[in-house]
Amino acid sequence: MTAISNPERGGAGQRILLSAAEHFARLGYNGVSTRDIASGAGVNEVTIYRHFPRKRDLYLAVLDAELQQVKLRGNLLAQIAEATTGRAALERAFELIAETLMNKPELLRLLQFSTLELGEDIDPLLRKHLGQLVEVVAHYLDPWARSGEIRGANAKAVVLTLIAIAVSYACLHRLFLNGASGPDAMFKAYTDLCAISTDRTIAAVQPDHRSEAKPTTDQVLDLT
C-alpha cells in the first residue's frame, strides 16, 4: 500500500491517501464513497475535497503513489541479459514481471478496477510508470526477437502480453478453477497456448555471418 509508516502521525493528506488506497483496492472506484474514505482517515468529507477537488483526482493520486513503488530488480534483469537461449530469456522476463507486479496485490486490483471503471485519461499515468518496465525488458528480449528465436510482432508486444498474463491470469484461474496459480503455471499456460513444448530445451541460435541461414522450426519460439 501507499508508504506511510504511521498513519496516525501522518498529515491529513497522507491519511486520506492510505484510507483511499485500502478502500479502492478492495471495492473499486464505484464501490467506494468519499464518506467511507473520510471515516477511514479520521477526517470529514470537506477535508478530502480540500486536498482533492474530485473523487477521481483522489483515485489517480492513489494509483500514482502505488505505481511509484514499482521497482525492477537488478538481479533479475541480469539473468535476462545472461540467458543463453530465447526460451530462457523469456522465462526470466516473465519471472521479473511477475515478481514486480504480483507481489503488489493492491496495485494489481487498482489496475484491474482502472481498466473497468475509468477512461483513457489514466493512460498517461500508466505509461509514465510502467513504460520503463516495458522498454527495459523489451530491450533485453529484442536480440532474440531479431534473431528469430522469439518470434512475434516485436519484443515490446511480447512484454505487454507477459504483463497482461501477470495482471489477469491469477484472478481468472482462481475464479474458474478454484485455486490460485503461481508464475510457473502461468508461463506454462502461455507456452502451451503458443504450441511451445515446455519439456524441450531449445538450442540458442548461433548467428553465422557467412550465410543467411535461419533457425530451424524446432529452434523458434513462436509467440504469434
C-alpha positions in Angstrom: 0.0 0.0 0.0 1.0 3.6 0.0 4.1 4.0 2.1 3.1 5.6 5.4 4.9 4.2 8.4 2.4 5.5 10.9 -0.9 6.9 9.6 -1.8 8.4 13.0 1.3 10.7 12.7 0.8 11.4 9.0 -0.8 14.6 7.9 -4.5 14.6 6.8 -3.5 14.2 3.1 -1.4 11.1 3.9 -4.1 9.5 5.9 -6.7 10.2 3.2 -4.4 8.5 0.6 -3.9 5.5 2.8 -7.6 5.1 3.5 -8.5 5.6 -0.2 -5.9 3.1 -1.3 -7.3 0.4 1.1 -10.9 1.1 0.0 -10.3 1.4 -3.7 -8.2 -1.7 -3.9 -10.9 -3.7 -2.1 -14.0 -2.3 -3.7 -13.0 -0.4 -6.8 -13.7 3.2 -7.8 -17.5 2.9 -8.0 -17.9 0.9 -4.8 -16.4 3.5 -2.5 -17.8 6.8 -1.3 -15.8 9.7 -0.1 -17.6 9.3 3.2 -16.1 5.8 3.6 -12.6 7.2 2.8 -13.1 10.1 5.2 -14.2 7.8 8.0 -11.1 5.6 7.5 -8.8 8.6 7.5 -10.4 10.2 10.6 -11.4 13.3 8.8 -14.6 14.8 7.3 -15.5 14.9 3.6 -14.8 18.6 3.4 -11.2 17.9 4.3 -11.0 15.4 1.4 -12.2 17.9 -1.1 -9.7 20.5 0.2 -6.9 18.1 -0.8 -8.5 16.5 -3.9 -11.2 18.5 -5.7 -12.8 15.4 -7.1 -13.1 11.7 -6.1 -11.4 10.9 -9.4 -8.4 13.1 -8.5 -8.0 11.1 -5.3 -8.1 7.8 -7.2 -5.5 9.0 -9.6 -3.3 10.2 -6.7 -3.6 6.7 -5.1 -2.7 5.0 -8.3 0.2 7.3 -8.9 1.5 6.6 -5.3 1.3 2.9 -5.8 2.9 2.9 -9.2 5.8 4.9 -7.9 6.7 1.9 -5.8 7.2 -0.4 -8.8 10.9 -1.2 -9.0 12.8 -3.5 -11.3 15.2 -6.0 -9.5 18.7 -5.7 -10.9 19.5 -9.4 -10.4 16.5 -10.5 -12.5 17.4 -8.1 -15.2 21.0 -9.6 -15.2 19.5 -13.1 -15.6 17.7 -12.0 -18.7 20.9 -10.4 -20.1 22.9 -13.6 -19.3 20.3 -16.0 -20.8 21.8 -18.3 -23.4 18.5 -19.2 -25.2 15.5 -17.3 -26.2 13.3 -19.5 -24.1 15.5 -18.9 -21.0 15.4 -15.1 -21.7 11.6 -15.3 -22.0 11.2 -17.3 -18.7 13.4 -14.8 -16.9 11.5 -11.9 -18.3 8.2 -13.3 -17.1 9.8 -14.0 -13.7 10.8 -10.4 -13.4 7.4 -9.1 -14.5 5.6 -11.5 -12.1 8.0 -10.6 -9.2 7.4 -6.9 -9.9 3.6 -6.9 -10.2 2.3 -10.0 -8.4 3.9 -9.1 -5.1 1.7 -6.0 -5.1 -1.8 -7.4 -4.9 -3.3 -4.0 -4.1 -1.7 -2.4 -7.2 -3.0 -5.3 -9.3 -6.5 -4.7 -8.1 -6.2 -1.0 -8.7 -5.0 -1.6 -12.3 -7.9 -4.0 -12.9 -10.5 -1.6 -11.5 -8.9 1.2 -13.5 -9.4 -0.6 -16.8 -13.0 -1.4 -15.9 -14.2 1.8 -14.4 -12.1 4.7 -15.6 -11.5 6.1 -19.0 -8.5 6.8 -21.2 -7.4 9.7 -19.1 -5.4 7.3 -16.9 -3.3 6.2 -19.9 -0.5 8.8 -19.5 -0.1 7.9 -15.8 0.2 4.2 -16.6 2.6 4.9 -19.5 4.7 7.1 -17.2 5.3 4.4 -14.6 5.1 1.2 -16.5 6.8 2.5 -19.6 10.3 1.8 -18.1 9.3 -1.8 -17.3 8.2 -2.4 -20.9 11.1 -0.6 -22.5 13.8 -2.3 -20.4 12.5 -5.8 -20.7 11.9 -5.4 -24.4 15.4 -4.2 -24.8 16.8 -7.5 -23.4 14.4 -9.6 -25.5 14.9 -7.7 -28.7 18.1 -9.6 -29.8 16.2 -12.9 -29.5 13.3 -11.5 -31.4 15.5 -10.2 -34.2 17.4 -13.5 -34.4 14.1 -15.3 -34.8 14.3 -17.5 -31.7 11.4 -15.5 -30.2 9.0 -14.7 -33.0 6.2 -12.2 -32.6 5.1 -8.8 -33.7 8.1 -7.2 -31.8 9.7 -7.6 -28.4 7.6 -4.9 -26.8 4.4 -6.7 -27.8 5.7 -9.8 -26.2 6.4 -7.9 -23.0 2.9 -6.4 -23.0 1.5 -9.9 -23.3 3.5 -11.1 -20.4 2.3 -8.2 -18.3 -1.3 -8.9 -19.3 -0.9 -12.5 -18.1 0.6 -11.4 -14.8 -2.2 -8.9 -14.2 -5.2 -11.1 -15.2 -4.3 -14.8 -15.2 -4.2 -15.5 -11.4 -7.6 -14.0 -10.7 -9.2 -15.8 -13.6 -7.6 -19.1 -12.6 -8.9 -18.6 -9.0 -12.3 -17.7 -10.2 -12.9 -20.5 -12.7 -10.6 -23.3 -11.5 -11.0 -22.8 -7.7 -7.4 -22.1 -6.9 -4.6 -19.6 -7.2 -1.9 -20.1 -9.8 1.8 -19.2 -9.5 4.1 -17.8 -12.1 5.3 -21.2 -13.3 1.8 -22.4 -14.1 1.0 -19.1 -15.8 4.1 -19.3 -18.0 3.4 -23.0 -18.9 -0.2 -22.0 -19.9 1.2 -19.3 -22.1 3.7 -21.5 -23.8 1.1 -24.2 -24.3 -1.2 -21.7 -25.9 1.6 -20.8 -28.3 2.2 -24.5 -29.0 5.6 -24.4 -27.4 6.8 -27.6 -25.7 7.7 -26.8 -22.1 9.7 -30.0 -21.8 12.1 -29.2 -24.6 15.3 -27.2 -24.3 15.7 -25.1 -27.4 19.2 -24.5 -28.5 20.5 -21.0 -28.8 20.7 -19.5 -32.3 24.3 -19.0 -33.2 24.4 -16.4 -36.0 26.6 -17.3 -38.9 27.8 -14.1 -40.6 28.9 -16.2 -43.6 25.5 -17.3 -44.6 21.8 -16.2 -44.4 20.8 -19.4 -42.6 17.8 -19.0 -40.3 16.8 -21.0 -37.2 15.0 -24.3 -37.8 11.4 -24.7 -36.8 12.5 -26.5 -33.6 14.7 -23.5 -32.7 11.9 -20.9 -32.9 9.6 -19.8 -30.1 6.5 -18.8 -32.0 4.7 -16.1 -30.0 2.3 -15.0 -32.7 
